[in-house]
Amino acid sequence: MSDVNCVVDNARSKLVYEKPAELNLTKRDVAFNISSYDSNQDNATFEMVKNGEVVGSHQSQPFPKGALKQTGIEVTAVSCIVKLKKNSPIDLNEYF
């Protein structure tokens, strides 16, 4: 498993994760989960899975609880794009 590079598009509330084109992933092969870190913070985990094996992942820094909600995932030949809704005015660059 390797760490996946994350490019932040703060203005559009998107995270772009790079992926090797040869992986040929679909939406079912990627996951972005927001979970509770502690009583005041959440964190997010991105994973790419192929044939049941995690082939890449990225973990965020803890961010304010309830600040983000995932609204969609798009998979292209070279990236996975996670679309977010900000529930508070945070800078994604600080956490991803």
N, C-alpha and C positions, 0 to 999 in steps of 0.2 A: 504494500500500500504506500502511496506517495501523497505528499501534501500538494494540494491543487492551488494554483495561482488564482487570486481573486482580484478583479479590477472593479473599482467602485464607480458607479455613475450616480453621484449624490443628487444631482438636479432632477433626474428621472426616477429616483428611488429604485435603482436596479443594481444587482450584483452580477458580474459576468465572470464565470469560472471557465478557465481554459481546459480543453480536453483534447487528447490526441485523436485525430481523424480516424485512425485505424480501429479505435474502440467501437465505432458504429453503435452508439447508445441511443435509446429511445427515452421518452418521458418516464416510462416504468423503471428504467435503470438508474434514475437519479432521485435523491431525496433531500429536502431541506426542512429541518425540524427545529422549531423554537421550543425550548424547554426552560423550566424554572432553574435558575442558578442558585439563588437564595431568596429570602423573603422580599427583597427589593430589586432584584435583577433577574433577567433572563439571559440565555445565550443561544446561539444558533449553530447547528452542525449541518454541513453539506457533505453528501456522500455520492460517489459513483460506484455502481455495483455491476459486475459482469459475471455471468455464470455463478451467481451466489457468492462471489468474492468481492470485497471492497477493494477497488483499484485506485481510488483517490478520495481524499477528504480534506475538509477545511473547517476549523473551529473558530468562531468569533470570540472577541473579548466580551465580558459581561456588559450588558447595556440595560437601561432603565426598564423595569418590568412593564409590559404592555405597550412599549414604544413602537414595536413593529408587528406587522401581520403580513404573511405571505399571500399574494394574490394570484400568482401563477408561475409556471416554469416553462421555458421554451428551450428546446434542444436543437442546435444547428450542427453543421459538420465539424466545427472547431470550438464550440463553446456551449455552455449551459447558462441560460439567463434566468435569474430569479427576480421576479417582480415583487416589490414590497409596497405596503402602505404604511406611511409614518403616522403614528397616532400622537406623536409629540415632535417638536422641532429639534431632531438630533442630526448630527453629522455622521453619516455612515462610515466615513474615513476613519473616525476615531475607534470604531469597533471591528471593522473588517479590513 
